[in-house]
Amino acid sequence: MNVVGISFSYADNSLQTRGLKLLNDKQLFTDMYEMLDFNMPVCNSNKSDGQVPDSVNKFCEVLEKADVLVFAISEATSHYSAGFKNAMDWLVVKSRFNAKLGTDYAITDKPIFVITFTPTVNPENGGRHFDMTTQLLGKLGANVIECHLINNSWKTVIPGGFNAVKSAYSAVKGFLGTYTPNSTNTRCKDDYSSLTWLKSYNEWDMAWRYEMKPIHRVNGMPWPRINDREKKIVEVPLKEDYKLRSMDYLDTQEARPIFDKQADIIINNNIKNIVDVGCRIGIVNDILQERGYTDYNYMGYDTSPQPINYAKEKWEDYSNIEYRCASMYDNNSVDFDVDCVIWSGVLLYNPTDHMKLFEDVTFKQYNAKHAIIQEPCQDQDADKWLPNMKLNTIEQDLHLYKDKYNYNDWIVNANVFSGRRRIAHIWL
Ligand SMILES: C[S@@+](CC[C@H](N)C(=O)[O-])C[C@H]1O[C@@H](n2cnc3c(N)ncnc32)[C@H](O)[C@@H]1O
């Protein structure tokens, strides 16, 4: 039987550790540890992914291998000590904050003896934490057999002072004589509730890290956060470095028709190798994946670092999807033969020579056979526009593409700011 003693003290000359040593005078333990053997940091994780430092894994392995545990826990201001609670908190992190309490911790189903060594002589003192400790261990599925308090320890827990711990020793010994370990009781499945937790956690965490805000709405519709009180005509600024939230109105379900049509073109033409210029977060990937169209290569690039970093993180597990922080004026080579280049709301950056840029990148650089252009329509519904704003678009020039290439286009009208868009499919 594997009987393991653990002192939850971090002190060099700990009373709890020395008390356990005394208890082990007659080789009660297979192994004995103190917190300094693991040196677990203060619990600093709030993520239910089960990731813990190596020191915690080592601690958990020790617990898991044990058949019976003897915990020496000091009392601090009538409570269990911080070292003990810290260790228990790590067990919770390791079990992915498992909401099904008491089923998936390294001490679940283990019999535990709790001992507190204290220099105080009043028999009340030192053991005031026993109820809460028993309750905590019980919550984690452990079975506290007995709690033992050894008062007056500076006088009695001394070298050769086995008598001080004799009753605790006898209690453990007596139990060992009756106990048959059973290690497979109530463990729950790995993915029990943690995946839902993790998804919600990631959404919350990314919202903070990428400085997101609740979607801004005007007339009930997703809208950019622009000053609508300006009297003179203002031009929507065209920048190379946007925050993620600057165009978050395009990430809403209401904006989906703009990208649904682009996904239609990809799927209907069996396009497999895509470059997305000025992609922001590349919403088209969400749609393709949702529709089960997963067998393709995608490389999207944009000069705005924040949306690109967000997209990189979001799609990091997908080897076919890559995002880069890069400019359309540079050479951005890929290791697949490009079928299609997407220009969604991007050619408007080049009102004077958009066609040259389009041809240089689509045909000369990538040798692609297809392209998708998305541009805001000059005519917007009154409730989706501001009369004092000047629209950036090259929609009026799309006939030049129609005259030169195979061309088809569609108008979609999404319920967002400037939601009427022209989407063109151009192919050779
Ligand atoms: C109107 S947004 C369109 C974003 C996305 N394609 C869409 O349809 O929602 C234009 C994007 O072009 C990016 N951009 C601006 N200048 C660029 C450049 N030189 N190279 C690549 N991207 C650029 C901006 O950062 C911005 O994300």
The ligand as an SDF file (V2000), in Angstrom:
LIG
                    3D

 27 29  0  0  0  0  0  0  0  0999 V2000
  -12.6140   48.3050  -45.8580 C   0  0  0  0  0  0  0  0  0  0  0  0
  -11.5390   47.1810  -45.0520 S   0  0  0  0  0  0  0  0  0  0  0  0
  -12.0630   45.6630  -45.7790 C   0  0  0  0  0  0  0  0  0  0  0  0
  -11.7420   44.5010  -44.9120 C   0  0  0  0  0  0  0  0  0  0  0  0
  -12.2490   43.1620  -45.4160 C   0  0  0  0  0  0  0  0  0  0  0  0
  -11.6570   42.7580  -46.6430 N   0  0  0  0  0  0  0  0  0  0  0  0
  -13.7690   43.1900  -45.5240 C   0  0  0  0  0  0  0  0  0  0  0  0
  -14.2770   42.9820  -46.6030 O   0  0  0  0  0  0  0  0  0  0  0  0
  -14.4080   43.3760  -44.4970 O   0  0  0  0  0  0  0  0  0  0  0  0
   -9.9980   47.5180  -45.8530 C   0  0  0  0  0  0  0  0  0  0  0  0
   -8.8160   46.7760  -45.2220 C   0  0  0  0  0  0  0  0  0  0  0  0
   -7.6810   47.0050  -46.0380 O   0  0  0  0  0  0  0  0  0  0  0  0
   -6.5440   47.1070  -45.1870 C   0  0  0  0  0  0  0  0  0  0  0  0
   -5.4740   47.7880  -45.8900 N   0  0  0  0  0  0  0  0  0  0  0  0
   -5.2530   49.1070  -46.0410 C   0  0  0  0  0  0  0  0  0  0  0  0
   -4.1550   49.3310  -46.7710 N   0  0  0  0  0  0  0  0  0  0  0  0
   -3.6450   48.1270  -47.1040 C   0  0  0  0  0  0  0  0  0  0  0  0
   -2.4970   47.6780  -47.8220 C   0  0  0  0  0  0  0  0  0  0  0  0
   -1.6460   48.5290  -48.3580 N   0  0  0  0  0  0  0  0  0  0  0  0
   -2.2890   46.3520  -47.9360 N   0  0  0  0  0  0  0  0  0  0  0  0
   -3.1330   45.4590  -47.3740 C   0  0  0  0  0  0  0  0  0  0  0  0
   -4.2320   45.8210  -46.6580 N   0  0  0  0  0  0  0  0  0  0  0  0
   -4.4760   47.1370  -46.5380 C   0  0  0  0  0  0  0  0  0  0  0  0
   -7.0690   47.8550  -43.9870 C   0  0  0  0  0  0  0  0  0  0  0  0
   -6.2440   47.6070  -42.8550 O   0  0  0  0  0  0  0  0  0  0  0  0
   -8.4620   47.2540  -43.8420 C   0  0  0  0  0  0  0  0  0  0  0  0
   -8.4790   46.1630  -42.9550 O   0  0  0  0  0  0  0  0  0  0  0  0
  1  2  1  0
  2  3  1  0
  2 10  1  0
  3  4  1  0
  4  5  1  0
  5  6  1  0
  5  7  1  0
  7  8  2  0
  7  9  1  0
 10 11  1  0
 11 12  1  0
 11 26  1  0
 12 13  1  0
 13 14  1  0
 13 24  1  0
 14 15  1  0
 14 23  1  0
 15 16  2  0
 16 17  1  0
 17 18  1  0
 17 23  2  0
 18 19  1  0
 18 20  2  0
 20 21  1  0
 21 22  2  0
 22 23  1  0
 24 25  1  0
 24 26  1  0
 26 27  1  0
M  CHG  2   2   1   9  -1
M  END
$$$$
